[in-house]
Amino acid sequence: MIDILTESLRTTVLVTGLVVIMMMLIEVFNVRSHGRMFGGLRNRRVGQVLLSAALGAVPGCMGGFASVSLYTHGLISFGALIAMMIASSGDEAFVMLAMFPGKSAWIFLILFVIAVAVGLLVDLFRSKDDGCHSMNVHDQDREPRHEHHHERHYGWQRIVMFLGVLVFIGSLLAGWLEADESDAGAGGFNLLSEEWMYWLFAALSLAVLGMLLFAGDHFVVEHLWEHIVCHHLPGIFLWTFGTILIIGVLMSYFDITSWISDNTILMILLAAAIGIIPESGPHLVFVSLYAAGVIPLPVLLASCISQDGHASLPLLAQSRGSFLKAKLINVIVAVLIGLINTAIPA
């Protein structure tokens, strides 16, 4: 039980840290551009879907975190969010690239095409989104830059955030937040792992440190502390920790591999259902079975479409309604695509 608690806490700190860093960067880009950078994106539904699907296609969960952050701030549509979740294969993408790189490239392309098509279709029938829509540019943010410099004081909020980001960077670089089964300590740089993304986010976190040093008080207190740290961070952390802890306990008592059957249609339904779990791990069963030639491509496609690794955890924390609706659509699409591919002669 101690191991489950430790692993749940590790993953929660990693997910929460990455999401908060992403949200802070989005906030600063939006304010620095006086709302123009993301303001134009709001009016381009096709561009939103393409961008979000492309972020989802990035191996791992980092692109997914970016899309969820954009959605919860009302900057991309629900259809764009769906596109990310369909295109994303979570951490399993790294395993797929390592075990069958040629086939995985085609699978990622298929997922991207399906993601864009479904995302655009969803937006045709849905106009209302559930993001927080709090990416506002205040009057103080529009003042000339030199006026902000007279309003910079190193209050306790700025110091707390600075130290928190600094500890997060150190944890990333030291490998404390990597999973036990990762090969970070095996020596050498492995492109087919998330290690390079940890280094990338460490670099992005350095940019956040610079922002905390030189930004004005209004931006630091109102945009970063009040909006992100106080409003978003607690919910992301608590919901992520609770979800991962429950999943970890259940997985320690139930062996998903024992559910495997030779019935392709049943396997498609099972893969789509397991994809509801906002966790990387259970879906590796289908990747391994496909690599071994035990299950056909339709089952793997259903698994990839339905699941998105950790990417949807921040969505669960901030909008349970959006999470449930998005997962329902993903499962339906996963089953339909799986059954259609089963009907096509090999």
C-alpha positions as CSV (number, residue, x, y, z in Angstrom):
1,M,0.0,0.0,0.0
2,I,2.9,2.3,0.8
3,D,4.2,1.7,-2.8
4,I,0.9,2.6,-4.3
5,L,0.7,5.8,-2.2
6,T,4.2,6.8,-3.2
7,E,3.7,6.1,-6.9
8,S,0.3,8.0,-6.8
9,L,1.9,11.0,-5.2
10,R,4.8,11.0,-7.6
11,T,2.5,10.9,-10.6
12,T,0.3,13.5,-9.1
13,V,3.1,16.0,-8.5
14,L,4.4,15.4,-12.1
15,V,1.0,15.8,-13.7
16,T,0.1,18.9,-11.6
17,G,3.5,20.5,-12.1
18,L,3.4,20.1,-15.9
19,V,-0.2,21.4,-16.2
20,V,0.5,24.4,-14.0
21,I,3.7,25.3,-15.9
22,M,1.7,25.0,-19.2
23,M,-1.1,27.2,-17.8
24,M,1.3,29.8,-16.6
25,L,3.0,30.0,-20.1
26,I,-0.3,30.2,-21.8
27,E,-1.3,33.0,-19.4
28,V,1.9,35.0,-20.0
29,F,1.6,34.7,-23.8
30,N,-2.0,35.8,-23.8
31,V,-1.3,38.8,-21.6
32,R,1.9,39.8,-23.4
33,S,0.1,39.8,-26.7
34,H,-2.9,41.7,-25.1
35,G,-5.1,38.7,-25.9
36,R,-4.3,38.7,-29.7
37,M,-2.3,35.5,-29.7
38,F,-5.1,33.2,-28.5
39,G,-8.0,35.7,-29.3
40,G,-7.7,34.8,-33.0
41,L,-7.7,31.1,-32.2
42,R,-11.2,31.4,-30.7
43,N,-12.7,32.3,-34.0
44,R,-11.0,29.6,-36.1
45,R,-12.7,26.2,-35.2
46,V,-10.8,24.3,-38.0
47,G,-7.5,25.7,-36.7
48,Q,-8.4,24.8,-33.2
49,V,-9.2,21.2,-34.2
50,L,-6.0,20.8,-36.3
51,L,-3.8,22.3,-33.5
52,S,-5.3,20.2,-30.8
53,A,-5.1,17.0,-32.8
54,A,-1.4,17.8,-33.6
55,L,-0.8,18.3,-29.9
56,G,-2.5,15.0,-29.1
57,A,-0.3,13.2,-31.7
58,V,2.8,14.2,-29.7
59,P,4.0,11.0,-27.9
60,G,3.3,11.2,-24.2
61,C,0.8,13.4,-22.3
62,M,2.5,16.8,-22.7
63,G,0.6,17.9,-25.8
64,G,-2.6,16.7,-24.2
65,F,-2.0,18.8,-21.1
66,A,-1.6,21.8,-23.4
67,S,-4.9,21.2,-25.1
68,V,-6.7,20.7,-21.8
69,S,-5.2,24.0,-20.5
70,L,-6.4,25.8,-23.7
71,Y,-9.9,24.2,-23.4
72,T,-10.4,25.0,-19.7
73,H,-9.5,28.6,-20.5
74,G,-12.1,28.7,-23.2
75,L,-9.5,29.1,-26.0
76,I,-10.4,26.0,-28.0
77,S,-13.7,24.2,-28.6
78,F,-15.1,21.0,-27.3
79,G,-14.5,19.4,-30.7
80,A,-10.9,20.4,-30.5
81,L,-10.6,18.8,-27.1
82,I,-12.2,15.6,-28.6
83,A,-9.7,15.7,-31.4
84,M,-6.8,15.8,-29.0
85,M,-8.2,12.9,-26.9
86,I,-8.6,10.7,-30.0
87,A,-5.2,11.5,-31.5
88,S,-3.4,10.9,-28.2
89,S,-2.1,7.5,-27.3
90,G,-0.4,8.6,-24.0
91,D,2.8,7.0,-22.9
92,E,1.9,4.0,-25.0
93,A,3.0,5.9,-28.0
94,F,6.6,5.5,-26.9
95,V,6.2,1.8,-26.5
96,M,4.6,1.5,-29.9
97,L,7.4,3.4,-31.6
98,A,9.9,1.1,-29.9
99,M,8.1,-2.2,-30.7
100,F,6.7,-1.5,-34.2
101,P,7.9,1.9,-35.4
102,G,6.7,1.5,-39.1
103,K,3.2,0.4,-38.2
104,S,2.9,2.9,-35.3
105,A,3.6,5.8,-37.7
106,W,0.6,4.7,-39.9
107,I,-1.5,4.2,-36.8
108,F,-0.7,7.7,-35.6
109,L,-1.6,9.1,-39.0
110,I,-4.9,7.2,-38.9
111,L,-5.7,8.5,-35.5
112,F,-4.9,12.1,-36.6
113,V,-7.3,11.9,-39.5
114,I,-10.1,10.4,-37.4
115,A,-9.4,13.0,-34.7
116,V,-9.8,15.9,-37.1
117,A,-12.9,14.4,-38.7
118,V,-14.7,13.7,-35.4
119,G,-13.6,17.0,-33.9
120,L,-15.1,19.0,-36.7
121,L,-18.2,16.9,-36.7
122,V,-18.7,17.5,-32.9
123,D,-18.3,21.3,-33.4
124,L,-21.0,21.3,-36.0
125,F,-23.5,20.1,-33.4
126,R,-22.1,21.8,-30.3
127,S,-21.7,25.6,-29.8
128,K,-21.4,25.9,-26.0
129,D,-18.2,25.0,-24.2
130,D,-17.5,24.5,-20.5
131,G,-14.1,26.1,-20.1
132,C,-13.5,28.6,-17.3
133,H,-13.2,31.5,-19.9
134,S,-11.0,33.4,-17.5
135,M,-8.2,34.3,-19.9
136,N,-9.0,38.0,-19.5
137,V,-6.6,40.8,-20.2
138,H,-7.1,43.5,-17.6
139,D,-6.7,47.3,-18.0
140,Q,-3.4,47.1,-16.0
141,D,-2.0,44.6,-18.5
142,R,-2.5,47.1,-21.4
143,E,-0.4,49.8,-19.7
144,P,3.1,50.5,-21.1
145,R,5.7,48.0,-20.0
146,H,7.8,50.5,-18.1
147,E,4.9,51.3,-15.8
148,H,4.8,47.7,-14.6
149,H,8.4,47.8,-13.5
150,H,7.5,50.4,-10.7
151,E,4.9,47.9,-9.4
152,R,7.2,44.9,-8.9
153,H,7.7,43.8,-5.3
154,Y,8.8,40.4,-4.1
155,G,5.9,39.5,-1.9
156,W,5.2,36.1,-0.4
157,Q,3.1,34.9,-3.3
158,R,5.9,35.5,-5.8
159,I,8.4,33.9,-3.5
160,V,6.2,30.8,-2.9
161,M,5.7,30.3,-6.6
162,F,9.4,30.8,-7.4
163,L,10.5,28.2,-4.8
164,G,7.8,25.8,-6.0
165,V,8.9,26.0,-9.6
166,L,12.5,25.8,-8.6
167,V,11.9,22.5,-6.6
168,F,9.9,21.2,-9.6
169,I,12.8,21.8,-12.0
170,G,15.2,20.1,-9.6
171,S,12.9,17.1,-9.3
172,L,12.6,16.8,-13.1
173,L,16.4,17.0,-13.7
174,A,17.2,14.7,-10.8
175,G,14.8,12.1,-12.1
176,W,12.7,12.0,-8.9
177,L,9.5,12.2,-10.8
178,E,10.2,9.5,-13.3
179,A,8.4,6.1,-13.0
180,D,10.3,3.2,-11.4
181,E,10.2,1.2,-14.6
182,S,11.7,4.1,-16.7
183,D,15.2,3.6,-18.1
184,A,16.3,7.0,-17.0
185,G,19.1,5.5,-15.0
186,A,20.2,3.1,-17.7
187,G,22.7,5.5,-19.1
188,G,22.5,7.6,-22.3
189,F,19.7,9.6,-23.8
190,N,16.8,7.7,-25.1
191,L,14.6,9.5,-27.6
192,L,11.9,6.9,-27.2
193,S,11.1,7.8,-23.6
194,E,9.7,10.8,-21.8
195,E,13.1,11.8,-20.5
196,W,13.6,14.4,-23.3
197,M,10.2,15.9,-22.5
198,Y,11.2,16.2,-18.8
199,W,14.2,18.2,-19.9
200,L,12.0,20.3,-22.3
201,F,9.6,21.2,-19.5
202,A,12.5,21.9,-17.2
203,A,13.7,24.5,-19.8
204,L,10.1,25.9,-20.0
205,S,10.0,26.1,-16.2
206,L,13.1,28.2,-16.3
207,A,11.2,30.7,-18.5
208,V,8.5,30.7,-15.8
209,L,11.2,31.5,-13.2
210,G,12.3,34.5,-15.3
211,M,8.7,35.6,-15.6
212,L,8.3,35.4,-11.8
213,L,11.4,37.6,-11.4
214,F,10.6,40.4,-13.7
215,A,6.8,40.5,-14.2
216,G,4.7,43.1,-12.5
217,D,2.8,42.6,-9.2
218,H,-0.6,42.7,-10.9
219,F,0.3,39.9,-13.3
220,V,1.9,37.7,-10.7
221,V,-0.8,38.1,-8.1
222,E,-4.0,38.3,-10.2
223,H,-3.1,36.0,-13.2
224,L,-0.7,33.5,-11.7
225,W,-1.5,33.3,-8.0
226,E,-5.2,34.0,-7.8
227,H,-6.2,32.4,-11.1
228,I,-3.9,29.4,-11.5
229,V,-2.5,28.6,-8.1
230,C,-5.6,29.3,-6.0
231,H,-8.3,28.5,-8.5
232,H,-6.9,25.6,-10.6
233,L,-4.0,23.9,-8.7
234,P,-5.9,22.5,-5.7
235,G,-8.5,20.8,-7.8
236,I,-6.0,19.4,-10.3
237,F,-3.9,18.0,-7.5
238,L,-6.7,16.5,-5.4
239,W,-8.6,14.9,-8.2
240,T,-5.5,13.6,-9.9
241,F,-4.2,12.1,-6.6
242,G,-7.6,10.5,-5.7
243,T,-8.1,9.1,-9.2
244,I,-4.6,7.6,-9.5
245,L,-4.8,6.2,-6.0
246,I,-8.1,4.5,-6.6
247,I,-6.9,3.1,-9.9
248,G,-3.7,1.9,-8.3
249,V,-5.6,0.0,-5.6
250,L,-8.0,-1.6,-8.1
251,M,-5.2,-2.6,-10.4
252,S,-3.4,-4.4,-7.5
253,Y,-6.4,-6.6,-7.0
254,F,-7.6,-7.2,-10.6
255,D,-5.5,-8.6,-13.4
256,I,-6.8,-7.0,-16.6
257,T,-4.8,-9.6,-18.7
258,S,-7.0,-12.3,-17.3
259,W,-10.0,-10.7,-19.1
260,I,-8.4,-11.3,-22.5
261,S,-10.5,-13.3,-25.0
262,D,-10.0,-14.6,-28.5
263,N,-13.3,-12.9,-29.6
264,T,-12.3,-9.8,-31.6
265,I,-15.6,-7.9,-31.1
266,L,-15.5,-8.5,-27.3
267,M,-11.9,-7.3,-27.3
268,I,-12.9,-4.1,-29.1
269,L,-15.6,-3.4,-26.5
270,L,-13.1,-4.3,-23.7
271,A,-10.4,-2.0,-25.1
272,A,-12.8,0.9,-25.5
273,A,-14.2,0.4,-22.0
274,I,-10.7,0.2,-20.4
275,G,-9.8,3.4,-22.3
276,I,-12.1,5.3,-20.0
277,I,-9.4,4.9,-17.3
278,P,-7.4,8.2,-17.2
279,E,-4.1,6.4,-16.7
280,S,-1.2,5.0,-18.7
281,G,-0.6,1.4,-18.0
282,P,-3.7,-0.8,-18.5
283,H,-3.6,0.0,-22.2
284,L,-0.1,-1.5,-22.6
285,V,-1.8,-4.9,-22.5
286,F,-3.3,-4.2,-26.0
287,V,0.0,-2.8,-27.3
288,S,1.9,-5.9,-26.2
289,L,-0.7,-8.3,-27.5
290,Y,-0.7,-6.5,-30.9
291,A,3.1,-6.6,-31.1
292,A,3.0,-10.3,-30.4
293,G,0.4,-10.9,-33.1
294,V,-2.3,-12.0,-30.6
295,I,-4.9,-9.3,-31.4
296,P,-5.7,-7.6,-34.7
297,L,-5.3,-3.9,-35.6
298,P,-9.0,-3.0,-34.9
299,V,-8.6,-3.8,-31.3
300,L,-5.5,-1.7,-31.0
301,L,-7.2,1.2,-32.8
302,A,-10.1,1.0,-30.4
303,S,-7.7,1.1,-27.5
304,C,-5.8,4.1,-28.9
305,I,-8.9,6.1,-29.7
306,S,-10.6,5.6,-26.4
307,Q,-7.6,6.2,-24.1
308,D,-5.4,9.2,-23.7
309,G,-3.1,8.4,-20.9
310,H,-2.9,11.0,-18.2
311,A,-3.9,13.8,-20.6
312,S,-7.5,13.9,-19.4
313,L,-6.8,13.9,-15.7
314,P,-6.6,17.8,-15.5
315,L,-10.0,17.8,-17.4
316,L,-11.5,15.5,-14.8
317,A,-10.2,17.8,-12.1
318,Q,-11.7,21.0,-13.6
319,S,-14.8,19.9,-15.5
320,R,-16.3,16.5,-14.7
321,G,-19.1,17.1,-17.1
322,S,-16.8,17.7,-20.0
323,F,-14.7,14.7,-19.0
324,L,-17.7,12.3,-19.0
325,K,-19.1,13.7,-22.3
326,A,-15.7,13.5,-24.0
327,K,-15.0,10.0,-22.8
328,L,-18.5,8.9,-24.0
329,I,-17.8,10.2,-27.5
330,N,-14.4,8.6,-27.5
331,V,-15.8,5.2,-26.5
332,I,-18.5,5.4,-29.2
333,V,-16.0,6.4,-31.9
334,A,-13.5,3.7,-30.7
335,V,-16.2,1.0,-31.0
336,L,-17.4,2.1,-34.4
337,I,-13.9,2.4,-35.9
338,G,-13.0,-1.0,-34.4
339,L,-16.1,-2.7,-35.8
340,I,-15.7,-1.0,-39.2
341,N,-12.1,-2.2,-39.5
342,T,-13.2,-5.7,-38.4
343,A,-15.7,-5.8,-41.3
344,I,-13.1,-4.8,-43.9
345,P,-11.4,-7.8,-45.4
346,A,-7.7,-8.1,-44.5
